Amino acid sequence: MYAATDQSNVWRVTTSGTVTKFASLNDSAIISLVLSQDGSLYAATSNSNVWRIDTSGMVTKFASLNDGWIFSLLFSSDGFWYAATSRSNVWRIATDGTATKFASLNDSTINSLVFSQDGSLYAATQTSNVWRIATDGMVTKFVGLSDSQIYSLVFSQDGSLYAATSSSNVWRIATGGTATKFASLNDGAIRSLRFSSDGSLYAGTYNSNVWHALVIN
């Protein structure tokens, strides 16, 4: 397991719980950390940079977007990286680090990006909107929730989209865009959603500086 901090460090945590510093970026807060197929880590920062950390811990700058904080970073099957920023833009980054603006939402900070099964991107914003971005970069509004900012998105195997909010709610969004409240945790902002192999949904919350993993059946 790898953990990133607002001090621009990446820590490695073994299965026994031993913690060692793996890399220091000398940048700013690391907002997103992704493991690539070759075992390298990619770290996105609040200074709009993306760094590559190889398996030995060597750090090299991969890309600079100059577009505010990077809140979400995804690797796609076509070999590109996609990065979402606080200025409501999505960037596509080639394997050589060349970045091009892929889509502009004209909304607010994008907190979360996720791919659907058809290759479209879905982007969640601080204004509680979810946008669909087609493979050609065309943007359409998918749904607006009557809630607070959306922190995390995840797709289920049946194609439903689940959205977690800062009001401690989880919403289920059908393929047609109809949203229904799925669960209320009453435990502070939900920062992360993940499905387990048995289909259960796990929500990580931030409450009094303590993270909790909660199972929603």
C-alpha positions in Angstrom: 0.0 0.0 0.0 1.1 3.5 -0.8 0.0 6.7 0.9 0.4 10.3 -0.2 0.5 13.4 2.1 0.1 17.1 1.9 3.8 17.4 2.6 4.5 16.1 -0.9 5.7 12.7 0.4 4.8 9.1 -0.6 4.9 6.4 2.1 5.0 2.7 1.6 3.0 0.6 4.1 3.7 -3.2 4.2 1.1 -5.8 5.1 2.6 -6.0 8.6 2.0 -2.2 9.0 5.6 -1.1 8.7 5.8 2.4 7.2 8.8 3.8 5.3 9.1 7.0 3.2 9.2 5.9 -0.5 9.6 9.2 -2.3 9.6 13.0 -1.8 8.4 15.3 -4.6 9.5 18.6 -3.2 6.4 20.1 -4.7 3.1 20.7 -2.9 0.2 18.6 -1.5 -0.3 15.3 -3.4 -4.0 15.1 -4.2 -4.2 11.9 -6.3 -2.0 8.8 -6.4 -2.3 6.1 -9.1 -0.5 2.9 -9.7 0.2 2.3 -13.4 0.4 -1.1 -15.2 4.2 -1.1 -15.2 4.3 -0.7 -11.4 5.2 3.0 -11.4 3.3 5.5 -9.3 1.9 8.7 -10.7 1.2 11.6 -8.3 -0.8 14.7 -9.0 -0.3 17.8 -6.9 -2.0 21.1 -6.0 0.7 22.8 -8.1 -0.8 21.3 -11.2 2.1 18.9 -11.7 2.1 15.1 -12.4 5.1 13.2 -11.2 6.2 9.7 -12.1 7.8 7.5 -9.3 9.4 4.3 -10.6 9.6 1.1 -8.6 12.9 2.2 -7.0 11.4 5.5 -5.7 13.1 7.6 -8.4 11.0 10.8 -9.1 10.7 12.5 -12.5 8.3 15.3 -13.5 5.8 13.8 -16.1 3.6 16.8 -16.9 2.8 20.3 -15.9 -0.8 21.6 -16.6 -0.7 25.1 -15.1 -4.4 24.8 -14.5 -4.9 24.8 -10.7 -5.1 21.8 -8.4 -5.3 18.3 -10.0 -8.0 16.5 -8.0 -8.4 13.3 -10.0 -6.0 11.3 -12.2 -7.0 8.3 -14.3 -5.2 5.9 -16.7 -7.2 4.7 -19.7 -7.0 1.6 -21.8 -5.9 3.8 -24.8 -2.6 4.6 -23.0 -3.5 8.2 -22.1 -3.7 9.7 -18.7 -6.7 12.0 -17.8 -6.4 14.7 -15.2 -9.2 16.8 -13.8 -8.5 20.2 -12.3 -9.9 22.9 -10.0 -10.6 25.1 -13.0 -13.2 22.6 -14.3 -11.0 21.2 -17.1 -10.1 17.7 -18.1 -6.6 17.1 -19.7 -5.4 14.2 -21.7 -1.7 13.4 -21.2 0.2 11.2 -23.7 2.9 8.7 -22.6 5.6 11.3 -23.3 4.0 13.8 -21.0 2.4 16.0 -23.7 -0.8 17.4 -22.3 -3.8 18.7 -24.3 -7.1 20.1 -23.0 -9.7 17.4 -23.6 -12.8 19.0 -22.2 -14.0 22.1 -20.3 -17.1 21.8 -18.1 -17.6 25.5 -17.3 -18.8 24.4 -13.9 -16.6 24.3 -10.7 -13.8 22.1 -9.3 -13.9 18.6 -10.6 -13.4 16.3 -7.6 -13.7 12.9 -9.3 -13.3 11.2 -12.6 -14.5 7.7 -13.6 -14.7 5.7 -16.8 -17.9 3.9 -17.8 -17.9 0.6 -19.7 -18.3 2.4 -23.1 -15.2 4.5 -22.5 -16.9 7.7 -21.6 -15.7 9.8 -18.7 -18.0 10.9 -15.9 -16.9 14.0 -13.9 -18.3 15.1 -10.6 -18.0 18.7 -9.4 -18.3 20.7 -6.2 -21.7 22.1 -7.4 -23.1 18.5 -7.1 -23.3 18.0 -10.9 -22.2 14.9 -12.9 -21.1 15.4 -16.5 -20.6 12.9 -19.2 -17.6 13.4 -21.5 -17.8 11.3 -24.7 -14.7 9.8 -26.3 -14.5 12.7 -28.6 -14.5 15.2 -25.7 -18.2 16.3 -26.1 -19.6 17.3 -22.8 -23.3 16.8 -21.7 -24.8 17.2 -18.2 -25.8 13.8 -16.9 -27.5 14.8 -13.6 -27.5 17.4 -10.9 -28.0 16.2 -7.3 -29.9 18.1 -4.7 -27.1 17.8 -2.3 -23.6 19.2 -1.6 -20.4 18.7 -3.5 -19.7 15.2 -4.9 -16.3 13.8 -3.8 -16.4 10.3 -5.3 -17.9 8.4 -8.2 -17.9 4.6 -8.8 -19.8 2.4 -11.3 -21.4 -0.9 -10.3 -21.4 -4.0 -12.5 -25.0 -3.3 -13.6 -24.0 0.1 -15.0 -25.4 2.2 -12.2 -23.3 5.1 -11.0 -22.9 5.8 -7.3 -22.0 9.3 -6.0 -20.8 10.2 -2.6 -21.2 13.7 -1.2 -19.8 16.0 1.5 -23.2 15.7 3.3 -22.5 12.0 4.0 -25.0 10.7 1.4 -24.6 8.1 -1.3 -26.7 8.4 -4.4 -27.5 5.8 -7.0 -27.8 7.1 -10.5 -29.5 4.9 -13.2 -28.2 4.8 -16.8 -30.8 7.3 -17.8 -29.6 9.8 -15.2 -32.4 9.3 -12.6 -30.9 9.8 -9.1 -32.2 8.3 -5.9 -30.7 8.5 -2.4 -29.2 5.2 -1.6 -27.8 5.7 1.9 -27.1 8.3 4.5 -24.2 7.7 6.8 -24.4 10.7 9.1 -20.6 10.5 9.5 -19.2 13.5 7.8 -18.1 13.9 4.2 -17.6 10.7 2.2 -14.3 11.0 0.4 -14.1 7.6 -1.3 -16.3 4.9 -2.6 -15.2 1.4 -3.7 -17.0 -1.9 -4.6 -15.6 -5.1 -3.2 -15.6 -8.4 -5.2 -18.8 -9.5 -3.4 -20.6 -6.4 -4.6 -20.7 -4.6 -1.3 -20.1 -0.8 -1.4 -17.5 0.6 0.9 -17.4 4.3 1.9 -14.5 6.1 3.5 -15.5 9.1 5.5 -13.7 12.1 7.1 -14.9 12.8 10.6 -12.9 14.6 13.2 -9.7 13.7 11.3 -10.5 10.0 11.5 -11.2 7.9 8.5 -13.8 5.1 8.7 -14.5 2.2 6.3 -18.2 1.6 6.4 -20.0 -1.3 4.6 -23.2 -0.6 2.9 -25.3 -3.7 2.1 
